């Protein structure tokens, strides 16, 4: 049996372009994960995978910081460390600003509705000092020439 369309091609058709960024060891800081250039993009999914366990209290969130305008939360700050979050845990959220980050070893929500972000950055805000997360984002450019790259 031959394969007519590869999995990566199907993902691109359904969700757009894939970009990945590892946080490195979490620290109490705001750190840029992704750069958005050239205009608006539609984020179709964003999922994190804990690669090093988070074992200390950590109020953690993602936010969009546009070049012009006010910074806005993509998800509400959620403690991902008081109850340890082991390596391999998936992190996701439904795209509603007031929602919390959901975590599970194998099943998390992804966006119920896509999120539009303008030129600028997507950042994580971490209050903890251990653990690491790799975030995978998919997007579709809304403006010609708009792209997302790992910071």
N, C-alpha and C positions, 0 to 999 in steps of 0.2 A: 504494500500500500504506500503510495507516495503522499507526501505532505504538500499541499498547494500553498498554504499560508502558515508561516512560522508563528510561534507564540508571541515573540517580540513584535511582529508585524500586527498581529491581532490587537495586542495591548495598545500600540500606537494608534490604530484606527479607532478604538473605543475610548481611550483615555488621553491620548496625546503623547507628548514627549516626556521621557523619564529622566529625572535628575536625582542624584544621590549625594548626601553629605553626612559624614561622621562628625560628631561633636568634639571628639577628643574627651579627655577626662573633664567631667562637669566641674565648674567652679561657680562661686557666687558672683555672677556677672550677666550682662546682656551681651550676646554674641551673634554676629551675622552668620546665618546658615546659607541663605540663597540671595543672589542679586537678580533683580528684575530690571531689564534695560529695554529701551525702545518702545515702551508703551504698556498698555494693559494686557494682562493674561488672565485666563480662567483656570484656577486650580481645580482639577477634577478629582484628585485623591492626594492624601498625605498620610503616611503611616511610618511610625518609628519602630525600631527593634533595639531593645536594650542589649548592648554587646558586652558591657561590664556591669555587674550588679550595682544597683543603687541601694545603699544601706543606711543612709542618714536622712533625716527630715529634709525634704526638698520641695518647696513650692515652685512649680515648674509650669511654664506656659509658652505658647508661640504667639508672635505678634507681627503685624505688617507695619513697616515704617516707611511711608512714601517719601519721595524726595520733596514733594510739596504737600503740605497738609499734616493732619494729626496722626499719630501712631494709634493703631487699633488692634485689639486682641482678636486672634483667630479662635482661641479657646480660653476658657477661664483657668486661672492658676489652680493647680491640683497638686496635692502632696503625693509624690511618687516614691518617697523613701522611708517614711516612718514605719510602715509595714514594708519590709524589704521587697524590692522589685528585682527578681533574679534575671541573669543573662538569659536571652531567648524570649523574654516577654515582649509582646507586641503592644504598641501604644497607638490609639486612634481616637478620633472624635467625629461628631456628626456634622460639623460645620455651623452649628448654632453658637453664636458668640458666648452665651452664658453657660453652655454645656461644659462639663468636666472632661478631662482626658480619661478614657477608658483603657484598662489594661487586662491582658489575659495571655496565657502561654500560647494560645492558638487561634483565638477569635476576637476581633475588635471591629467596631464600626468604621466605615470610611464615610466620606461626605455624603449627606442626604441630598445636598444641593451644592453645586460648585461655588467657589468663592472667587470674586473678581478682585485682583490687586493691581495697583498702579506701579509705575516705575519707582524703584526704591529697593528695600530689603525685606526679607523675612528673617526674624530673629528669634532666638530662644532666650527666655529669662529664667535663670536658674538661681536658686538660693542655697543649693547643696554643694557639697565638695567631694563627691565620689560618684562613680558610675560613668557610663558612656552610652550614647544612643546614636544609631544611624537612621537618618530620616530619608525616605524615598517620596518624592513629589512627582506628580504628573500634571501636565498643563497643556492648554491650547492657547496660542496667541490670539488675542482679540484685535490687536493693532498690527498691521503689516510691519515686520521687523522686530516685534517684541520677543524677548527670550528670557529664560531663567537659567542661571548657571550656579553651580556650587561656589560658595565664597572661599 
